[in-house]
Amino acid sequence: MRTLLVEILSWALILAGSFFTVVGALGVVRMPDVFTRMHAASVTDTMGAGLLLIGMMLQAGFTLIAAKLLFIIALLFFVSPVVTHALAQAALHAGVEPKLSEDRGKRLDNESDAYSPRNEPAFIDAAQ
């Protein structure tokens, strides 16, 4: 009974990890700019690979293989956010602007905007 439960749980984790990997890959292809694509790629790293590796650890049992998979999970969880942050900072430094920043600026500059209670700009421009 216990081995059946471990098998079902491990395959559920592997299938969930596969789902997040496919969704993240579709996000990388479909998203409009580099920043949203990086978010989709981080979903693939964190959820997809993490769940796949945990499912494989359950399949392996308490062996050296499971310890190696645990080391890979720890490496992914510590390195992936740092790399994503460094890429985002490099893109900003290179002058790549998020597509939504332009849209939000136009929305906030509009005087008839419902979000601004007194029809004042919602942010202060540093150039003024």
C-alpha positions in Angstrom: 0.0 0.0 0.0 2.8 2.4 0.9 4.7 1.8 -2.4 1.5 2.4 -4.4 1.0 5.7 -2.5 4.6 6.8 -3.3 4.2 5.8 -6.9 0.9 7.8 -7.3 2.4 10.8 -5.5 5.6 10.7 -7.5 3.7 10.5 -10.8 1.4 13.3 -9.8 4.4 15.5 -9.1 6.1 14.5 -12.4 2.9 15.3 -14.3 2.4 18.6 -12.5 6.1 19.5 -13.2 5.6 18.6 -16.8 2.5 20.9 -16.9 4.4 23.9 -15.5 7.3 23.2 -17.9 5.0 23.3 -20.9 3.1 26.4 -19.6 6.4 28.1 -19.0 7.6 27.2 -22.5 4.4 28.6 -24.0 4.9 31.8 -22.0 8.4 32.2 -23.3 7.1 32.0 -26.8 3.9 34.1 -26.4 4.9 36.9 -24.0 5.6 40.3 -25.6 8.8 41.6 -24.0 11.9 40.3 -22.3 10.7 40.9 -18.7 7.5 38.9 -19.0 9.5 36.2 -20.9 11.9 36.0 -18.0 9.0 35.5 -15.6 7.7 32.7 -17.7 11.1 31.1 -17.7 11.4 31.4 -14.0 8.1 29.5 -13.7 9.6 26.8 -15.7 12.7 26.8 -13.5 11.0 26.9 -10.1 7.8 25.0 -10.4 8.5 22.8 -13.5 11.9 21.5 -12.7 11.3 21.5 -8.9 8.3 19.3 -9.1 9.9 17.0 -11.7 12.9 16.6 -9.5 10.9 16.0 -6.3 8.9 13.3 -8.2 12.1 11.7 -9.4 13.4 11.7 -5.8 10.3 9.8 -4.7 10.9 7.3 -7.5 14.5 6.9 -6.5 13.8 6.3 -2.8 16.4 6.9 -0.1 19.5 6.4 -2.3 22.5 8.4 -3.4 20.5 9.4 -6.5 17.9 11.1 -4.3 20.7 13.0 -2.6 22.1 14.2 -5.9 18.6 15.3 -7.0 18.2 17.2 -3.8 21.5 19.0 -4.5 20.2 19.9 -8.0 17.0 21.3 -6.5 18.9 23.4 -4.0 21.1 24.7 -6.7 18.2 25.6 -8.9 16.3 27.4 -6.1 19.3 29.5 -5.1 20.8 30.2 -8.5 17.7 30.7 -10.7 16.4 33.9 -9.0 19.8 35.4 -8.9 20.3 34.8 -12.6 16.9 36.1 -13.5 17.5 39.3 -11.4 20.9 39.8 -13.1 19.4 39.4 -16.5 16.6 41.9 -15.7 19.1 44.4 -14.4 21.3 44.0 -17.5 18.3 44.5 -19.8 17.4 47.7 -17.9 21.0 48.9 -18.0 21.0 48.3 -21.8 17.9 50.5 -22.2 15.3 47.8 -22.7 12.0 49.2 -21.3 9.1 47.1 -20.2 6.1 47.4 -22.6 3.7 48.0 -19.7 5.6 51.1 -18.4 4.5 53.1 -21.5 0.9 51.9 -21.2 0.7 52.7 -17.5 2.2 56.1 -18.0 -0.4 57.0 -20.6 -3.2 55.8 -18.3 -1.9 57.7 -15.3 -1.3 60.9 -17.3 -4.9 61.0 -18.5 -6.8 63.6 -16.4 -10.1 61.9 -16.7 -8.7 58.7 -15.2 -11.0 57.1 -12.6 -8.0 55.9 -10.6 -7.0 59.5 -9.6 -9.5 60.7 -7.1 -8.8 64.4 -7.6 -7.8 64.3 -11.2 -4.1 64.8 -10.2 -1.2 62.8 -11.6 -0.8 59.7 -9.6 3.0 60.0 -9.6 5.6 62.8 -9.4 7.9 63.2 -12.3 11.5 63.5 -11.2 12.4 65.9 -14.1 10.0 68.6 -12.7 
